[in-house]
Amino acid sequence: MTRPWGKKWREIMSVAKIIEISTESPVSFDEAMREGLARASKTIHNIRSAWVKNQSMVVENGKVKEYRVDLKVTFVLD
């Protein structure tokens, strides 16, 4: 199929997949997100975006013990 701008539809279309990952850190939400993406990047290539689905904290004796983040990660398939 050819589009008016001259490129075949197949050449400009990409297929993406969204996965959900959970990650945690004793330091901050920011560190949890960064560590989660770093870990995901070891086995998943072409990551294009991520967004926070949920954030929560584990509290112990009135203090934050862990910051937890659920991320949705989008990557483009080869």
N, CA, C and O of each residue as an XYZ file, in Angstrom:
312
protein
N       0.838     -1.168      0.000
C       0.000      0.000      0.000
C       0.887      1.236      0.000
O       1.783      1.347      0.836
N       0.660      2.151     -0.904
C       1.446      3.367     -0.991
C       0.615      4.563     -0.543
O      -0.531      4.731     -0.960
N       1.200      5.373      0.298
C       0.548      6.588      0.776
C       0.928      7.754     -0.136
O       1.916      7.664     -0.864
N       0.171      8.836     -0.110
C       0.446      9.983     -0.971
C       1.849     10.565     -0.829
O       2.374     11.135     -1.786
N       2.463     10.434      0.338
C       3.788     11.020      0.534
C       4.899     10.128      0.000
O       6.077     10.455      0.143
N       4.538      9.008     -0.613
C       5.503      8.205     -1.345
C       6.119      7.021     -0.628
O       6.699      6.156     -1.285
N       6.021      6.944      0.671
C       6.601      5.801      1.380
C       5.564      4.707      1.524
O       4.371      4.970      1.676
N       6.034      3.493      1.473
C       5.130      2.375      1.714
C       4.718      2.372      3.171
O       5.514      2.722      4.042
N       3.490      1.982      3.444
C       2.947      1.960      4.805
C       3.829      1.141      5.726
O       4.047      1.524      6.876
N       4.335      0.031      5.246
C       5.185     -0.834      6.052
C       6.460     -0.142      6.519
O       6.948     -0.406      7.618
N       6.992      0.733      5.693
C       8.245      1.401      6.019
C       8.101      2.422      7.132
O       9.078      2.718      7.820
N       6.908      2.967      7.325
C       6.738      3.999      8.345
C       6.009      3.502      9.588
O       5.981      4.202     10.600
N       5.431      2.335      9.534
C       4.686      1.813     10.671
C       5.616      1.033     11.596
O       6.473      0.279     11.135
N       5.442      1.217     12.894
C       6.187      0.412     13.854
C       5.186     -0.223     14.815
O       4.076      0.273     15.009
N       5.610     -1.318     15.398
C       4.763     -2.038     16.345
C       5.395     -1.900     17.717
O       6.579     -2.183     17.902
N       4.596     -1.464     18.673
C       5.091     -1.267     20.037
C       4.366     -2.199     20.989
O       3.254     -2.654     20.722
N       5.018     -2.467     22.093
C       4.438     -3.306     23.132
C       4.565     -2.565     24.451
O       5.533     -1.837     24.671
N       3.586     -2.753     25.331
C       3.603     -2.129     26.648
C       3.645     -3.239     27.692
O       2.839     -4.169     27.669
N       4.604     -3.118     28.609
C       4.698     -4.077     29.707
C       4.606     -3.303     31.024
O       4.795     -2.087     31.054
N       4.324     -4.001     32.077
C       4.259     -3.377     33.392
C       5.355     -3.964     34.270
O       5.531     -5.181     34.331
N       6.090     -3.088     34.949
C       7.123     -3.554     35.865
C       6.898     -2.904     37.226
O       6.358     -1.801     37.316
N       7.312     -3.587     38.265
C       7.257     -3.065     39.628
C       8.677     -2.978     40.148
O       9.484     -3.883     39.938
N       8.976     -1.893     40.822
C      10.322     -1.665     41.313
C      10.261     -0.950     42.660
O       9.249     -0.333     42.991
N      11.327     -1.032     43.424
C      11.332     -0.390     44.740
C      12.717      0.113     45.085
O      13.722     -0.340     44.537
N      12.746      1.065     46.009
C      14.000      1.652     46.467
C      13.825      2.129     47.906
O      12.748      2.596     48.277
N      14.866      2.017     48.711
C      14.789      2.570     50.066
C      15.041      4.084     50.087
O      14.873      4.721     51.126
N      15.444      4.665     48.947
C      15.855      6.068     48.892
C      14.740      7.015     48.438
O      14.431      7.982     49.135
N      14.123      6.742     47.258
C      13.131      7.674     46.719
C      12.340      7.029     45.577
O      12.726      5.990     45.041
N      11.216      7.678     45.218
C      10.456      7.248     44.048
C      11.314      7.394     42.802
O      11.313      6.523     41.933
N      12.048      8.505     42.720
C      12.896      8.762     41.559
C      13.916      7.647     41.362
O      14.104      7.161     40.247
N      14.565      7.248     42.434
C      15.553      6.172     42.315
C      14.882      4.858     41.926
O      15.435      4.092     41.137
N      13.716      4.594     42.462
C      12.996      3.370     42.104
C      12.714      3.344     40.605
O      12.904      2.319     39.951
N      12.253      4.488     40.056
C      11.965      4.553     38.618
C      13.230      4.354     37.794
O      13.238      3.585     36.832
N      14.298      5.050     38.173
C      15.558      4.942     37.426
C      16.129      3.521     37.466
O      16.576      3.000     36.444
N      16.112      2.906     38.633
C      16.631      1.544     38.765
C      15.763      0.548     37.989
O      16.282     -0.373     37.358
N      14.461      0.733     38.039
C      13.556     -0.141     37.291
C      13.799     -0.069     35.799
O      13.847     -1.098     35.125
N      13.955      1.147     35.272
C      14.228      1.305     33.842
C      15.603      0.776     33.463
O      15.773      0.188     32.395
N      16.580      0.984     34.333
C      17.925      0.464     34.064
C      17.902     -1.059     33.989
O      18.524     -1.655     33.110
N      17.188     -1.673     34.905
C      17.090     -3.141     34.907
C      16.342     -3.634     33.678
O      16.764     -4.598     33.039
N      15.236     -2.981     33.343
C      14.459     -3.384     32.160
C      15.291     -3.238     30.885
O      15.171     -4.054     29.971
N      16.124     -2.213     30.819
C      16.943     -1.950     29.630
C      17.985     -3.032     29.368
O      18.513     -3.132     28.260
N      18.278     -3.836     30.373
C      19.245     -4.924     30.174
C      18.683     -6.026     29.278
O      19.439     -6.707     28.586
N      17.379     -6.202     29.288
C      16.780     -7.289     28.494
C      15.779     -6.801     27.449
O      15.405     -7.558     26.553
N      15.347     -5.555     27.555
C      14.377     -5.005     26.599
C      15.051     -3.861     25.859
O      15.629     -2.964     26.473
N      14.971     -3.901     24.528
C      15.607     -2.876     23.707
C      14.539     -1.970     23.105
O      13.360     -2.320     23.070
N      14.960     -0.828     22.642
C      14.074      0.146     21.976
C      12.995      0.703     22.905
O      11.873      0.951     22.465
N      13.322      0.903     24.183
C      12.355      1.520     25.092
C      12.152      2.960     24.643
O      13.112      3.706     24.450
N      10.891      3.336     24.481
C      10.559      4.672     23.989
C       9.928      5.569     25.047
O      10.088      6.789     25.000
N       9.215      4.977     26.000
C       8.589      5.804     27.031
C       8.215      4.933     28.229
O       8.193      3.704     28.160
N       7.925      5.618     29.315
C       7.452      4.948     30.527
C       6.602      5.942     31.293
O       6.851      7.147     31.250
N       5.611      5.442     31.984
C       4.802      6.309     32.835
C       4.433      5.572     34.103
O       4.355      4.345     34.140
N       4.209      6.356     35.139
C       3.915      5.804     36.453
C       2.440      5.436     36.531
O       1.564      6.278     36.333
N       2.186      4.188     36.817
C       0.808      3.724     37.001
C       0.387      3.918     38.458
O      -0.744      4.304     38.752
N       1.329      3.640     39.358
C       1.004      3.702     40.777
C       2.282      3.934     41.583
O       3.362      3.474     41.212
N       2.133      4.654     42.691
C       3.228      4.842     43.637
C       2.702      4.497     45.022
O       1.555      4.791     45.356
N       3.555      3.871     45.820
C       3.165      3.577     47.195
C       4.425      3.511     48.059
O       5.545      3.445     47.553
N       4.214      3.531     49.353
C       5.334      3.455     50.293
C       5.047      2.389     51.329
O       3.896      2.154     51.700
N       6.095      1.756     51.785
C       6.005      0.849     52.917
C       6.466      1.654     54.127
O       7.582      2.174     54.142
N       5.620      1.757     55.127
C       5.931      2.550     56.316
C       6.127      1.610     57.497
O       5.339      0.692     57.727
N       7.193      1.863     58.233
C       7.492      1.054     59.409
C       7.892      1.987     60.553
O       8.812      2.792     60.408
N       7.210      1.878     61.672
C       7.473      2.746     62.829
C       7.396      4.233     62.467
O       8.191      5.042     62.944
N       6.433      4.573     61.621
C       6.221      5.968     61.243
C       7.212      6.527     60.249
O       7.199      7.729     59.985
N       8.081      5.684     59.682
C       9.078      6.136     58.707
C       8.961      5.313     57.426
O       8.572      4.145     57.443
N       9.311      5.966     56.315
C       9.265      5.279     55.024
C      10.403      4.270     54.963
O      11.575      4.613     55.121
N      10.027      3.016     54.730
C      11.022      1.948     54.606
C      11.376      1.733     53.133
O      12.544      1.540     52.796
N      10.357      1.766     52.247
C      10.576      1.549     50.818
C       9.608      2.391     50.009
O       8.466      2.621     50.407
N      10.096      2.846     48.860
C       9.276      3.530     47.866
C       9.025      2.534     46.739
O       9.968      1.967     46.187
N       7.771      2.322     46.402
C       7.418      1.362     45.358
C       6.737      2.071     44.198
O       5.907      2.959     44.392
N       7.104      1.662     42.991
C       6.561      2.259     41.780
C       6.173      1.153     40.805
O       6.938      0.217     40.572
N       4.979      1.274     40.241
C       4.552      0.406     39.144
C       4.629      1.250     37.879
O       3.979      2.290     37.773
N       5.429      0.795     36.926
C       5.638      1.523     35.673
C       5.052      0.765     34.498
O       5.056     -0.465     34.476
N       4.552      1.498     33.532
C       4.180      0.924     32.240
C       5.271      1.390     31.275
O       5.530      2.587     31.148
N       5.895      0.448     30.608
C       7.036      0.726     29.734
C       6.665      0.361     28.300
O       6.186     -0.740     28.030
N       6.896      1.305     27.387
C       6.601      1.073     25.972
C       7.916      0.881     25.216
O       8.858      1.657     25.375
N       7.960     -0.165     24.394
C       9.134     -0.374     23.543
C       8.685     -0.817     22.159
O       7.627     -1.422     21.988
N       9.526     -0.497     21.171
C       9.219     -0.807     19.782
C       9.853     -2.152     19.434
O      11.024     -2.394     19.724
N       9.066     -3.014     18.813
C       9.558     -4.325     18.407
C      10.435     -4.204     17.164
O      10.203     -3.360     16.298
N      11.449     -5.070     17.098
C      12.343     -5.091     15.919
C      11.601     -5.585     14.697
O      12.181     -5.671     13.615
